[in-house]
Amino acid sequence: MRQPLWKALVSVCFLAFILIAVPQPAAQAGFFDRIKDIYNTPEKISELEQQYIEAKEALVDQRQLLEDSARKQQELIEQNEQFRQQNEQLIAKNASMQAEMERMKQDRQSFLSKLMNTVIILAALFVAYIVSIRVWRYMIWRKQRSANGRGMGG
């Protein structure tokens, strides 16, 4: 009979040791604490209601900010589109102006080339005129010399 009692005692000690070693959940509120909570419930409800109202107002404010941000973003997108179109127009205008400037540059080069050719031709004609006058005078001088020399000396 001693042995079953001994086993029971060891088992009880072992279970007590295990129960002490295992952490226990947080202490539960007692009966009086629960009654106190019941009487304080209206205060908690009004506090929760106030928190709900504040959260609802914050949500409305956030929604308004979101709508304002969306409206501002849409305005910026439209403005960006206008700037893009204006930029494209300016690029096209710039390209046409560059083409016009290039054409004018070529016209100027052509005019300068023609002017230089004209000056060279006029200078050549002037030189040819002077040379032809000199040759003509020389030929006349030779004829006169020949005619004078033959007629007088001959």
Steps between C-alpha positions, in 0.01 A plus 500: 500500500786726549610485146177635341498779756861576420426504126201728554713738709776512237241555226337786693842662564595462138170656385542785752852565369375503139214736586738736677750495212241564229419876467144587598274728292443855620281537803130513424291786625301416802127528551520849643720620217245377250216682677714813507560465126125466442435829681790673313375374162312823409822697548686255281223511240507880490879487475477249214232713338725806526789303347264386223392859428863618496597215269203577274600870485861402427372272224291783351805730517717237334237445230490876435878512482497204262241669278700824503816309416325315217359827363842667523661198333244516218571872455872430489448222245297737281760773538773250416308399186468865398872551554575188297286623211656845521843338504417300188379817326816684598714211379319505164533879481868474590556239227326718239698804611822303479407382151420860402830618645685227312322601177591864560860401567509305174341798316763729647777260399351481151479881482860538619612238249317678218640836613854363505453348154362831371794695650749253354331517157493882510866510605587257221303711249675814622840334469404365156385849399827655613700227326293533183550880498871449545512241222291723273722800571805288439360378169416855397845615600655222293283587201584863531865422541488272201301746297721787601812303447403376156355818381789710609780270462387321197 
